[in-house]
């Protein structure tokens, strides 16, 4: 009886079923409350994009916290907003579906010049502060958001292409059952301990590698970014 009543309310659009893949389980929310949450996320994203037009979006955890969604309900809410086409996501960021980043001609020139600078010495890169000074903080963050550069520590960045080259090397070494040390990585790429340690610690943080003795080996689940 209760299930039948719920189905009637859903058909009447008075109750919204977040987990539409399940006949019974999932989260049910009154249509008025769902519309209120939807208005909140759209307002939050609109304000963010007006303030930071070069950034892709807001971290998922921040979005759900700021509009008052409990963490256990956040994935279902976001999935429904994605399915309805009002938001989009990339790299853990949430954006309005309508948001498009548009760079000025001057910004495009600065981006090309900076990325060319990275290519000149891809393993001994400028500091984050230097990059922000060359680009502006907003343009720098825009490149990070869109994975044109990868920030592996507070002060170390690499181009996405160079990051992939170094990741491939670590995977190749470790997949042969060997460990890779900071010194071995440093010597292979002709770089310093600073860059080597920052990169390898980033892989640890992402769950790609883990400390083992004097070096690192592959961890359980592997992701690349």
Buried (B, 14 or more C-beta within 10 A) or exposed (E): EEEEEBBEBBEEEEBBBBBEEEEEEEBEBEBEEBEEBBEBBBEBBEEBBEEBBBBBBBEBEBBBEEBEBEEEBBBBBBBBBBEEEBBBBEEEBBBBBEBEBEBEEEBEEBBEEBBEBBEEEBBEBBEBEBBBEBBBEBBBBBBBBBEBBBBBBEBBBBBBBBBBBBBEBBBEBBEEEEBBBBEBBBEBBEBEEEBBBBBBBBBEEBEBBEEEEEBBBBBEEBEEE
